[in-house]
Amino acid sequence: WTIGTSATEIWFFQAFVEVTAANTTVDVTFSITGPAGATARWGGVSGGSTNPGGYTNVSAATTVVTMLTIAGTLALGTAGVTSGYHFGGKVLGGGTGGAVQLLFAQGTSNASDLIVLAGSHIEVTKLVA
């Protein structure tokens, strides 16, 4: 996923990614890159406090997780089955226009493939031009 952004634009995105992995070793990582000065607040969407950073619902007196920045990496495990991941956030332009990219990688070197399945998608909305 790549979008061109100006210095003042704000974009909201959410991703629904389905992967299949042959084992629990492979794992998956997601990250965001952008032009100089761009910032991001993003992470997993979860109903529990074990979420690795992002949007969560937690009880009072529970430690909340920190949202990821543009330099952050969302690292998630695989289970040797088809798994689904839901994450999202905002990307804010900052002084320089350019390309914003969502990157995906296999988290652990392994002879088994990690496959992103058809039907995975990203919804992107420009909030401020």
N, CA, C and O atoms as a MOPAC input file, in Angstrom:
PM7 MOZYME 1SCF
protein

 N      0.84400 1    -1.16100 1     0.00000 1
 C      0.00000 1     0.00000 1     0.00000 1
 C      0.89000 1     1.22400 1     0.00000 1
 O      1.76800 1     1.36200 1     0.85200 1
 N      0.67000 1     2.10000 1    -0.94100 1
 C      1.40800 1     3.36100 1    -1.02300 1
 C      0.42500 1     4.46800 1    -1.37100 1
 O     -0.39300 1     4.31600 1    -2.27800 1
 N      0.50600 1     5.59000 1    -0.64400 1
 C     -0.26700 1     6.77300 1    -1.01200 1
 C      0.68200 1     7.95900 1    -1.09600 1
 O      1.67900 1     8.02200 1    -0.37600 1
 N      0.36600 1     8.89500 1    -1.97600 1
 C      1.10100 1    10.14900 1    -2.03300 1
 C      0.40300 1    11.13700 1    -1.11800 1
 O     -0.82100 1    11.26900 1    -1.15700 1
 N      1.17200 1    11.82900 1    -0.29700 1
 C      0.58600 1    12.76900 1     0.64700 1
 C      1.29000 1    14.11200 1     0.56800 1
 O      2.47700 1    14.18600 1     0.25000 1
 N      0.55000 1    15.17100 1     0.85800 1
 C      1.16200 1    16.49400 1     0.93200 1
 C      1.60100 1    16.73700 1     2.37100 1
 O      1.35800 1    15.91800 1     3.25700 1
 N      2.23800 1    17.85400 1     2.58300 1
 C      2.78400 1    18.16100 1     3.90300 1
 C      1.70700 1    18.34400 1     4.96700 1
 O      1.99300 1    18.19300 1     6.15400 1
 N      0.47300 1    18.66800 1     4.57100 1
 C     -0.55300 1    18.98500 1     5.56000 1
 C     -1.67000 1    17.95300 1     5.65700 1
 O     -2.58100 1    18.11900 1     6.46800 1
 N     -1.62800 1    16.91400 1     4.87300 1
 C     -2.71100 1    15.93600 1     4.86100 1
 C     -2.66200 1    15.00400 1     6.07100 1
 O     -1.59800 1    14.70500 1     6.61300 1
 N     -3.85100 1    14.56000 1     6.47300 1
 C     -3.97800 1    13.54300 1     7.51500 1
 C     -4.81100 1    12.41500 1     6.92700 1
 O     -5.88800 1    12.64600 1     6.37700 1
 N     -4.30000 1    11.18600 1     7.05000 1
 C     -4.95300 1    10.00300 1     6.50000 1
 C     -5.27700 1     9.02800 1     7.61100 1
 O     -4.46600 1     8.82100 1     8.51400 1
 N     -6.45400 1     8.42900 1     7.55700 1
 C     -6.83700 1     7.34100 1     8.46100 1
 C     -6.81900 1     6.05900 1     7.65000 1
 O     -7.23500 1     6.04100 1     6.49200 1
 N     -6.33500 1     4.98100 1     8.26400 1
 C     -6.36600 1     3.69700 1     7.56800 1
 C     -6.70100 1     2.58400 1     8.54300 1
 O     -6.43400 1     2.68400 1     9.74100 1
 N     -7.27800 1     1.54200 1     8.02100 1
 C     -7.41200 1     0.30300 1     8.77000 1
 C     -7.21400 1    -0.85200 1     7.80200 1
 O     -7.69300 1    -0.83900 1     6.66800 1
 N     -6.49300 1    -1.84400 1     8.29000 1
 C     -6.15100 1    -2.99100 1     7.46700 1
 C     -6.77700 1    -4.25000 1     8.04100 1
 O     -6.83600 1    -4.44400 1     9.25500 1
 N     -7.23300 1    -5.08400 1     7.15100 1
 C     -7.76000 1    -6.40600 1     7.49200 1
 C     -6.92700 1    -7.40000 1     6.67600 1
 O     -7.14400 1    -7.57200 1     5.47700 1
 N     -5.98500 1    -8.04100 1     7.33900 1
 C     -5.02600 1    -8.88700 1     6.63100 1
 C     -5.18000 1   -10.33000 1     7.09500 1
 O     -5.16500 1   -10.62300 1     8.29000 1
 N     -5.32800 1   -11.21800 1     6.12800 1
 C     -5.40100 1   -12.64800 1     6.41900 1
 C     -4.15300 1   -13.30500 1     5.85300 1
 O     -3.78500 1   -13.07500 1     4.70100 1
 N     -3.50500 1   -14.12200 1     6.67300 1
 C     -2.29400 1   -14.81900 1     6.23400 1
 C     -2.40800 1   -16.29500 1     6.57900 1
 O     -3.16400 1   -16.69100 1     7.46500 1
 N     -1.64500 1   -17.08800 1     5.86400 1
 C     -1.51300 1   -18.48200 1     6.22600 1
 C     -0.02300 1   -18.77100 1     6.38700 1
 O      0.80700 1   -18.30300 1     5.60800 1
 N      0.28700 1   -19.54200 1     7.40300 1
 C      1.67700 1   -19.89000 1     7.69700 1
 C      1.74700 1   -21.37900 1     8.00100 1
 O      0.81400 1   -21.95400 1     8.56100 1
 N      2.84600 1   -21.98600 1     7.63000 1
 C      2.99500 1   -23.42600 1     7.81800 1
 C      3.29300 1   -23.80600 1     9.26400 1
 O      3.11100 1   -24.95800 1     9.66000 1
 N      3.75600 1   -22.82200 1    10.06000 1
 C      4.12800 1   -23.15100 1    11.43900 1
 C      4.05800 1   -21.90900 1    12.32800 1
 O      3.68800 1   -20.83200 1    11.86200 1
 N      4.40400 1   -22.05400 1    13.58300 1
 C      4.35800 1   -20.94300 1    14.53500 1
 C      5.64900 1   -20.13800 1    14.55400 1
 O      5.73200 1   -19.14100 1    15.27100 1
 N      6.63800 1   -20.53300 1    13.80100 1
 C      7.93500 1   -19.85000 1    13.79400 1
 C      7.95500 1   -18.63900 1    12.87600 1
 O      8.65000 1   -17.66100 1    13.15100 1
 N      7.20500 1   -18.69600 1    11.79600 1
 C      7.30500 1   -17.70600 1    10.72200 1
 C      7.06800 1   -16.27500 1    11.20900 1
 O      7.90700 1   -15.40800 1    10.96500 1
 N      5.96800 1   -16.00600 1    11.87900 1
 C      5.57800 1   -14.68000 1    12.36800 1
 C      5.46800 1   -13.65700 1    11.23900 1
 O      5.89600 1   -13.91200 1    10.11300 1
 N      4.89600 1   -12.50800 1    11.55000 1
 C      4.65700 1   -11.47100 1    10.55500 1
 C      4.89900 1   -10.10300 1    11.20400 1
 O      4.60300 1    -9.90800 1    12.38300 1
 N      5.44000 1    -9.15800 1    10.42300 1
 C      5.63400 1    -7.79600 1    10.91000 1
 C      5.04800 1    -6.81200 1     9.90100 1
 O      5.05500 1    -7.05300 1     8.69400 1
 N      4.54200 1    -5.69700 1    10.42700 1
 C      4.04100 1    -4.59600 1     9.61500 1
 C      4.72700 1    -3.32500 1    10.09900 1
 O      4.98200 1    -3.17600 1    11.29400 1
 N      5.02700 1    -2.40600 1     9.17900 1
 C      5.61600 1    -1.12300 1     9.55000 1
 C      5.16900 1    -0.07100 1     8.54000 1
 O      4.61900 1    -0.39500 1     7.48800 1
 N      5.41700 1     1.19500 1     8.87900 1
 C      5.04200 1     2.32100 1     8.02700 1
 C      6.27100 1     3.17400 1     7.77700 1
 O      7.05200 1     3.43000 1     8.69300 1
 N      6.44500 1     3.61800 1     6.52800 1
 C      7.47300 1     4.59900 1     6.21400 1
 C      6.79100 1     5.82300 1     5.61400 1
 O      5.68900 1     5.72300 1     5.07500 1
 N      7.44100 1     6.96500 1     5.70800 1
 C      6.87200 1     8.18200 1     5.15800 1
 C      7.94000 1     9.23300 1     4.92600 1
 O      9.10300 1     9.03400 1     5.27600 1
 N      7.54600 1    10.35100 1     4.33500 1
 C      8.50500 1    11.42100 1     4.05500 1
 C      9.00100 1    12.07100 1     5.34400 1
 O      8.40400 1    11.89800 1     6.40700 1
 N     10.07900 1    12.80800 1     5.24300 1
 C     10.64900 1    13.49900 1     6.39800 1
 C      9.59000 1    14.36600 1     7.06900 1
 O      8.87600 1    15.10900 1     6.39700 1
 N      9.48900 1    14.27400 1     8.36800 1
 C      8.54600 1    15.07100 1     9.14200 1
 C      7.18500 1    14.43000 1     9.34200 1
 O      6.42100 1    14.88500 1    10.19300 1
 N      6.85800 1    13.39400 1     8.59100 1
 C      5.56400 1    12.72500 1     8.76100 1
 C      5.55800 1    11.96100 1    10.08300 1
 O      6.59100 1    11.45900 1    10.52600 1
 N      4.38800 1    11.88000 1    10.70400 1
 C      4.23000 1    11.13200 1    11.94200 1
 C      3.05000 1    10.17900 1    11.79000 1
 O      2.24300 1    10.31000 1    10.87000 1
 N      2.96700 1     9.22800 1    12.69900 1
 C      1.85600 1     8.28400 1    12.67100 1
 C      1.52200 1     7.87100 1    14.08900 1
 O      2.38600 1     7.85300 1    14.96600 1
 N      0.27000 1     7.54300 1    14.30400 1
 C     -0.21400 1     6.90000 1    15.53100 1
 C     -1.05600 1     5.73200 1    15.06400 1
 O     -2.11100 1     5.91300 1    14.45600 1
 N     -0.57700 1     4.52100 1    15.35700 1
 C     -1.25000 1     3.34900 1    14.80500 1
 C     -0.97300 1     2.14000 1    15.66400 1
 O     -0.12800 1     2.17900 1    16.55800 1
 N     -1.69300 1     1.05700 1    15.38900 1
 C     -1.46700 1    -0.19300 1    16.09400 1
 C     -2.61200 1    -1.15900 1    15.88700 1
 O     -3.51900 1    -0.92400 1    15.08800 1
 N     -2.54700 1    -2.25400 1    16.62600 1
 C     -3.55700 1    -3.29000 1    16.53000 1
 C     -4.87600 1    -2.83900 1    17.11100 1
 O     -4.91900 1    -1.95800 1    17.97000 1
 N     -5.94800 1    -3.44000 1    16.64200 1
 C     -7.28500 1    -3.20100 1    17.17000 1
 C     -7.66200 1    -4.46100 1    17.93300 1
 O     -7.74900 1    -5.54600 1    17.35900 1
 N     -7.88500 1    -4.30600 1    19.24000 1
 C     -8.08000 1    -5.48700 1    20.08300 1
 C     -8.99400 1    -5.15400 1    21.23900 1
 O     -9.17300 1    -3.99100 1    21.60200 1
 N     -9.56100 1    -6.18100 1    21.80300 1
 C    -10.39300 1    -6.01000 1    22.98100 1
 C     -9.66000 1    -6.32300 1    24.26900 1
 O    -10.28200 1    -6.37400 1    25.33100 1
 N     -8.35500 1    -6.53500 1    24.20300 1
 C     -7.62800 1    -6.93100 1    25.40800 1
 C     -6.36600 1    -6.13200 1    25.61800 1
 O     -5.89500 1    -5.45100 1    24.70700 1
 N     -5.81700 1    -6.21300 1    26.80900 1
 C     -4.62600 1    -5.44300 1    27.15500 1
 C     -3.34400 1    -6.09300 1    26.66400 1
 O     -2.26500 1    -5.53800 1    26.86900 1
 N     -3.42700 1    -7.25300 1    26.02300 1
 C     -2.23100 1    -7.89500 1    25.50300 1
 C     -1.93000 1    -7.45300 1    24.07700 1
 O     -0.99300 1    -7.96200 1    23.46300 1
 N     -2.70600 1    -6.51600 1    23.53800 1
 C     -2.48600 1    -5.98300 1    22.21100 1
 C     -1.09500 1    -5.34600 1    22.13100 1
 O     -0.68900 1    -4.67500 1    23.08000 1
 N     -0.35200 1    -5.53100 1    21.03700 1
 C      1.00600 1    -5.01000 1    20.96200 1
 C      1.09700 1    -3.53500 1    20.61300 1
 O      2.08500 1    -3.13000 1    20.00200 1
 N      0.15800 1    -2.74400 1    20.95400 1
 C      0.20200 1    -1.30500 1    20.70500 1
 C     -0.93600 1    -0.88700 1    19.81100 1
 O     -1.09000 1    -1.43900 1    18.72200 1
 N     -1.74300 1     0.07200 1    20.23500 1
 C     -2.80200 1     0.54100 1    19.36100 1
 C     -4.07700 1     0.87300 1    20.08000 1
 O     -4.05900 1     1.46600 1    21.15900 1
 N     -5.19100 1     0.48900 1    19.48300 1
 C     -6.51400 1     0.80600 1    19.97900 1
 C     -7.04200 1    -0.37600 1    20.78100 1
 O     -7.22500 1    -1.46400 1    20.23600 1
 N     -7.28600 1    -0.16900 1    22.06300 1
 C     -7.74800 1    -1.26800 1    22.90400 1
 C     -8.82800 1    -0.80200 1    23.85600 1
 O     -8.97800 1     0.39400 1    24.10700 1
 N     -9.56900 1    -1.74100 1    24.37600 1
 C    -10.51700 1    -1.49600 1    25.45400 1
 C     -9.94400 1    -2.17600 1    26.68400 1
 O     -9.76100 1    -3.39300 1    26.70000 1
 N     -9.66000 1    -1.39000 1    27.71600 1
 C     -9.09700 1    -1.96500 1    28.93400 1
 C     -9.89000 1    -1.48700 1    30.14100 1
 O    -10.51700 1    -0.42800 1    30.10400 1
 N     -9.85900 1    -2.25400 1    31.18100 1
 C    -10.55000 1    -1.91200 1    32.41300 1
 C     -9.79500 1    -0.82300 1    33.16500 1
 O     -8.60500 1    -0.60500 1    32.93600 1
 N    -10.50000 1    -0.14500 1    34.06300 1
 C     -9.85500 1     0.85100 1    34.91200 1
 C     -8.71900 1     0.19600 1    35.68900 1
 O     -8.79900 1    -0.98200 1    36.03800 1
 N     -7.66900 1     0.95500 1    35.95700 1
 C     -6.49400 1     0.50100 1    36.70200 1
 C     -5.69800 1    -0.56300 1    35.95100 1
 O     -4.89000 1    -1.27100 1    36.55300 1
 N     -5.91900 1    -0.68000 1    34.64000 1
 C     -5.15100 1    -1.59900 1    33.80700 1
 C     -4.15700 1    -0.77800 1    33.00400 1
 O     -4.50000 1     0.29700 1    32.51100 1
 N     -2.94500 1    -1.26100 1    32.86600 1
 C     -1.95000 1    -0.56400 1    32.07300 1
 C     -2.34400 1    -0.62100 1    30.60300 1
 O     -2.56100 1    -1.70000 1    30.05100 1
 N     -2.43500 1     0.53900 1    29.97700 1
 C     -2.78100 1     0.57500 1    28.56100 1
 C     -1.52000 1     0.43900 1    27.72100 1
 O     -0.41900 1     0.73400 1    28.18400 1
 N     -1.68700 1    -0.00200 1    26.50700 1
 C     -0.55000 1    -0.15900 1    25.61700 1
 C     -0.28300 1     1.12800 1    24.86300 1
 O     -1.19700 1     1.92000 1    24.63400 1
 N      0.94800 1     1.33800 1    24.48300 1
 C      1.35600 1     2.53600 1    23.76800 1
 C      1.11700 1     2.36400 1    22.28000 1
 O      1.38600 1     1.30400 1    21.71500 1
 N      0.61100 1     3.41300 1    21.65300 1
 C      0.43300 1     3.36400 1    20.20600 1
 C      1.79700 1     3.41200 1    19.52800 1
 O      2.75600 1     3.95900 1    20.07200 1
 N      1.86900 1     2.83800 1    18.34800 1
 C      3.10500 1     2.84900 1    17.58500 1
 C      3.27000 1     4.17300 1    16.86000 1
 O      2.29200 1     4.87100 1    16.59400 1
 N      4.51600 1     4.51700 1    16.54000 1
 C      4.82600 1     5.71100 1    15.76300 1
 C      5.19100 1     5.28900 1    14.34800 1
 O      5.12000 1     4.10800 1    14.00700 1
 N      5.57700 1     6.24900 1    13.53500 1
 C      5.96000 1     5.91200 1    12.16600 1
 C      7.19000 1     5.01800 1    12.15300 1
 O      7.41500 1     4.29700 1    11.18100 1
 N      7.98200 1     5.05200 1    13.20400 1
 C      9.18300 1     4.20900 1    13.28000 1
 C      8.88800 1     2.84900 1    13.91600 1
 O      9.78000 1     2.00500 1    13.99800 1
 N      7.64700 1     2.62500 1    14.36700 1
 C      7.30500 1     1.40200 1    15.07700 1
 C      7.03800 1     0.21900 1    14.16800 1
 O      6.72800 1     0.37800 1    12.98700 1
 N      7.16300 1    -0.96300 1    14.73600 1
 C      6.88300 1    -2.20200 1    14.02600 1
 C      5.85200 1    -3.00000 1    14.80400 1
 O      6.00000 1    -3.20200 1    16.01000 1
 N      4.82100 1    -3.44800 1    14.13000 1
 C      3.80200 1    -4.31000 1    14.71100 1
 C      4.20600 1    -5.74400 1    14.40900 1
 O      4.10100 1    -6.19300 1    13.26700 1
 N      4.66600 1    -6.46600 1    15.42300 1
 C      5.11900 1    -7.84500 1    15.25400 1
 C      4.06100 1    -8.77400 1    15.83200 1
 O      3.67800 1    -8.64500 1    16.99500 1
 N      3.58800 1    -9.71700 1    15.00600 1
 C      2.51300 1   -10.60500 1    15.41600 1
 C      2.89600 1   -12.05400 1    15.14600 1
 O      3.63600 1   -12.34800 1    14.20700 1
 N      2.39300 1   -12.93700 1    15.96100 1
 C      2.68800 1   -14.35200 1    15.81300 1
 C      1.77900 1   -15.02900 1    14.81100 1
 O      0.71200 1   -14.52400 1    14.46200 1
 N      2.22800 1   -16.17800 1    14.36200 1
 C      1.42000 1   -17.03000 1    13.50100 1
 C      1.20500 1   -18.34900 1    14.22500 1
 O      1.92500 1   -18.67200 1    15.17000 1
 N      0.22800 1   -19.09700 1    13.78600 1
 C     -0.12700 1   -20.31500 1    14.51400 1
 C     -0.14600 1   -21.56200 1    13.64600 1
 O     -0.72700 1   -22.57500 1    14.03600 1
 N      0.47900 1   -21.50500 1    12.48000 1
 C      0.44200 1   -22.66000 1    11.60500 1
 C     -0.92100 1   -22.89000 1    10.97600 1
 O     -1.21400 1   -23.98600 1    10.49800 1
 N     -1.75700 1   -21.85600 1    10.97800 1
 C     -3.10700 1   -21.90900 1    10.41800 1
 C     -3.37800 1   -20.58700 1     9.69600 1
 O     -2.48600 1   -19.74300 1     9.60800 1
 N     -4.57500 1   -20.39900 1     9.18600 1
 C     -4.96400 1   -19.10500 1     8.64600 1
 C     -5.30100 1   -18.18200 1     9.80700 1
 O     -6.10700 1   -18.52700 1    10.67100 1
 N     -4.67700 1   -17.00000 1     9.82500 1
 C     -4.86300 1   -16.02600 1    10.90100 1
 C     -5.30100 1   -14.69800 1    10.30800 1
 O     -4.96400 1   -14.38600 1     9.16600 1
 N     -6.05400 1   -13.90800 1    11.07600 1
 C     -6.47800 1   -12.59300 1    10.63700 1
 C     -5.96300 1   -11.51800 1    11.56900 1
 O     -5.92500 1   -11.70300 1    12.78500 1
 N     -5.56600 1   -10.39300 1    10.99500 1
 C     -5.04200 1    -9.26400 1    11.76900 1
 C     -5.80200 1    -8.00800 1    11.37500 1
 O     -6.06200 1    -7.76800 1    10.19600 1
 N     -6.15600 1    -7.21000 1    12.37600 1
 C     -6.86200 1    -5.95200 1    12.14900 1
 C     -6.06100 1    -4.87000 1    12.85400 1
 O     -5.86000 1    -4.92900 1    14.06700 1
 N     -5.60700 1    -3.88900 1    12.09800 1
 C     -4.86500 1    -2.78100 1    12.69500 1
 C     -5.13800 1    -1.51500 1    11.90200 1
 O     -5.60600 1    -1.57200 1    10.76400 1
 N     -4.84600 1    -0.37900 1    12.50600 1
 C     -5.11400 1     0.87700 1    11.82400 1
 C     -4.56700 1     2.05500 1    12.58200 1
 O     -3.93100 1     1.89700 1    13.62400 1
 N     -4.81600 1     3.24500 1    12.05500 1
 C     -4.35500 1     4.46600 1    12.70300 1
 C     -4.38700 1     5.64300 1    11.75800 1
 O     -5.09400 1     5.64300 1    10.75000 1
 N     -3.59200 1     6.66300 1    12.11300 1
 C     -3.52500 1     7.89900 1    11.33700 1
 C     -2.08400 1     8.17400 1    10.93300 1
 O     -1.14300 1     7.88300 1    11.67200 1
 N     -1.93600 1     8.73900 1     9.74600 1
 C     -0.65000 1     9.23300 1     9.28200 1
 C     -0.82200 1    10.72400 1     9.04500 1
 O     -1.74100 1    11.14600 1     8.34400 1
 N      0.07000 1    11.52500 1     9.63600 1
 C     -0.00600 1    12.97600 1     9.55100 1
 C      1.18500 1    13.49700 1     8.76400 1
 O      2.33400 1    13.22000 1     9.10800 1
 N      0.90400 1    14.26000 1     7.69600 1
 C      1.98300 1    14.87800 1     6.92900 1
 C      2.73200 1    15.86100 1     7.81600 1
 O      2.18300 1    16.35400 1     8.80100 1
 N      3.95900 1    16.14200 1     7.47900 1
 C      4.73400 1    17.01800 1     8.34800 1
 C      5.80200 1    17.79400 1     7.62200 1
 O      6.98600 1    17.49500 1     7.77500 1
 N      5.42700 1    18.76900 1     6.84700 1
 C      6.42300 1    19.63800 1     6.25200 1
 C      6.91200 1    19.21600 1     4.88000 1
 O      7.31900 1    20.06200 1     4.08300 1
 N      6.88000 1    17.92500 1     4.58800 1
 C      7.35700 1    17.43200 1     3.30000 1
 C      6.34400 1    16.44500 1     2.73700 1
 O      5.93700 1    15.50900 1     3.42600 1
 N      5.94300 1    16.64800 1     1.51000 1
 C      5.06600 1    15.68200 1     0.85700 1
 C      5.87000 1    14.48000 1     0.39200 1
 O      7.09700 1    14.53500 1     0.31700 1
 N      5.18400 1    13.40900 1     0.08300 1
 C      5.87700 1    12.22700 1    -0.40900 1
 C      5.04800 1    10.98000 1    -0.23500 1
 O      3.85100 1    11.04300 1     0.04400 1
 N      5.69800 1     9.84200 1    -0.40300 1
 C      5.01300 1     8.55200 1    -0.33500 1
 C      4.96100 1     8.02800 1     1.09200 1
 O      5.95300 1     8.07100 1     1.82000 1
 N      3.79100 1     7.53300 1     1.48300 1
 C      3.60700 1     6.80700 1     2.74400 1
 C      3.34500 1     5.35600 1     2.35400 1
 O      2.49100 1     5.08400 1     1.51100 1
 N      4.07400 1     4.42600 1     2.96400 1
 C      3.94100 1     3.02300 1     2.61100 1
 C      3.70000 1     2.17000 1     3.83800 1
 O      4.30200 1     2.38600 1     4.89000 1
 N      2.80900 1     1.19600 1     3.69400 1
 C      2.63700 1     0.14600 1     4.68900 1
 C      3.44000 1    -1.04600 1     4.19400 1
 O      3.23500 1    -1.52500 1     3.07900 1
 N      4.35400 1    -1.52100 1     5.03100 1
 C      5.24100 1    -2.61700 1     4.65300 1
 C      4.89300 1    -3.87400 1     5.43500 1
 O      4.41300 1    -3.80200 1     6.56700 1
 N      5.13600 1    -5.01500 1     4.82500 1
 C      4.83700 1    -6.31300 1     5.39700 1
 C      6.05700 1    -7.19500 1     5.21000 1
 O      6.70700 1    -7.14200 1     4.16600 1
 N      6.37700 1    -8.01000 1     6.21500 1
 C      7.51200 1    -8.92600 1     6.08500 1
 C      7.29100 1   -10.16100 1     6.94000 1
 O      6.53300 1   -10.14600 1     7.90900 1
 N      7.96400 1   -11.21400 1     6.56000 1
 C      8.02200 1   -12.40300 1     7.40000 1
 C      8.90000 1   -12.05500 1     8.58300 1
 O     10.00900 1   -11.55100 1     8.40500 1
 N      8.41800 1   -12.31800 1     9.79400 1
 C      9.11600 1   -11.87100 1    10.99100 1
 C     10.35000 1   -12.67300 1    11.34700 1
 O     11.29700 1   -12.12300 1    11.91000 1
 N     10.36300 1   -13.94700 1    11.03500 1
 C     11.47000 1   -14.82400 1    11.39100 1
 C     11.89400 1   -15.61700 1    10.16500 1
 O     11.05900 1   -16.20800 1     9.48000 1
 N     13.17800 1   -15.62800 1     9.89500 1
 C     13.67800 1   -16.39600 1     8.76700 1
 C     13.33200 1   -17.86900 1     8.95800 1
 O     13.63400 1   -18.46900 1     9.99000 1
 N     12.69200 1   -18.43400 1     7.93600 1
 C     12.23300 1   -19.81000 1     8.03500 1
 C     12.00700 1   -20.32900 1     6.61900 1
 O     11.64300 1   -19.56000 1     5.72800 1
 N     12.21500 1   -21.60000 1     6.40800 1
 C     12.01300 1   -22.17800 1     5.06900 1
 C     10.54800 1   -22.16800 1     4.64900 1
 O     10.24900 1   -22.28800 1     3.46100 1
 N      9.63800 1   -22.02900 1     5.59700 1
 C      8.20600 1   -22.01300 1     5.28100 1
 C      7.77800 1   -20.62400 1     4.82000 1
 O      8.30200 1   -19.61000 1     5.28200 1
 N      6.81900 1   -20.59900 1     3.90100 1
 C      6.30500 1   -19.33600 1     3.38300 1
 C      5.22200 1   -18.76700 1     4.28900 1
 O      4.48600 1   -19.50200 1     4.94700 1
 N      5.14300 1   -17.45800 1     4.30700 1
 C      4.04500 1   -16.71800 1     4.90100 1
 C      3.28900 1   -16.11200 1     3.73500 1
 O      3.88400 1   -15.38100 1     2.94300 1
 N      2.01100 1   -16.38500 1     3.60200 1
 C      1.24800 1   -15.97300 1     2.42600 1
 C      0.11000 1   -15.04500 1     2.84500 1
 O     -0.71200 1   -15.39900 1     3.69000 1
 N      0.07100 1   -13.84700 1     2.24500 1
 C     -1.06300 1   -12.94300 1     2.42500 1
 C     -2.14800 1   -13.41000 1     1.46900 1
 O     -1.91000 1   -13.54800 1     0.26900 1
 N     -3.34200 1   -13.65200 1     2.00200 1
 C     -4.41800 1   -14.24200 1     1.21300 1
 C     -5.24100 1   -13.20100 1     0.45900 1
 O     -5.36200 1   -12.05300 1     0.88500 1
 N     -5.79600 1   -13.62300 1    -0.65700 1
 C     -6.71300 1   -12.79000 1    -1.42400 1
 C     -7.87900 1   -12.39500 1    -0.52000 1
 O     -8.33300 1   -13.19000 1     0.30200 1
 N     -8.35100 1   -11.18000 1    -0.67800 1
 C     -9.43400 1   -10.67000 1     0.16300 1
 C     -8.91700 1    -9.78600 1     1.27700 1
 O     -9.68700 1    -9.03000 1     1.87000 1
 N     -7.62900 1    -9.86500 1     1.57500 1
 C     -7.04000 1    -8.92600 1     2.53400 1
 C     -7.16400 1    -7.53400 1     1.92700 1
 O     -7.02800 1    -7.36400 1     0.71500 1
 N     -7.42300 1    -6.53900 1     2.77300 1
 C     -7.59600 1    -5.20500 1     2.20800 1
 C     -7.28900 1    -4.11500 1     3.22800 1
 O     -7.22000 1    -4.35200 1     4.43400 1
 N     -7.10600 1    -2.91000 1     2.69000 1
 C     -6.83900 1    -1.71700 1     3.49500 1
 C     -7.83900 1    -0.64900 1     3.08400 1
 O     -8.01500 1    -0.36700 1     1.89800 1
 N     -8.48800 1    -0.06400 1     4.07200 1
 C     -9.40700 1     1.05400 1     3.83500 1
 C     -8.66600 1     2.33900 1     4.20900 1
 O     -8.12700 1     2.44800 1     5.31100 1
 N     -8.63700 1     3.30500 1     3.29800 1
 C     -7.89900 1     4.53700 1     3.51200 1
 C     -8.82000 1     5.72900 1     3.26300 1
 O     -9.51800 1     5.78800 1     2.25100 1
 N     -8.81200 1     6.68200 1     4.20400 1
 C     -9.66000 1     7.86400 1     4.08500 1
 C     -8.82800 1     9.11300 1     4.38700 1
 O     -8.12600 1     9.16700 1     5.39600 1
 N     -8.91100 1    10.11500 1     3.50600 1
 C     -8.23100 1    11.38600 1     3.76300 1
 C     -9.11500 1    12.20200 1     4.70800 1
 O    -10.26200 1    12.51400 1     4.38500 1
 N     -8.56500 1    12.54500 1     5.88800 1
 C     -9.33900 1    13.31400 1     6.86500 1
 C     -9.16000 1    14.81300 1     6.67700 1
 O    -10.11900 1    15.57100 1     6.82100 1
 N     -7.93900 1    15.25500 1     6.35600 1
 C     -7.64800 1    16.67200 1     6.17100 1
 C     -6.78600 1    16.80700 1     4.94700 1
 O     -5.78500 1    16.10500 1     4.80100 1
 N     -7.18000 1    17.73500 1     4.03800 1
 C     -6.39700 1    17.95300 1     2.81800 1
 C     -5.30900 1    18.97800 1     3.05800 1
 O     -4.54600 1    19.29300 1     2.14500 1

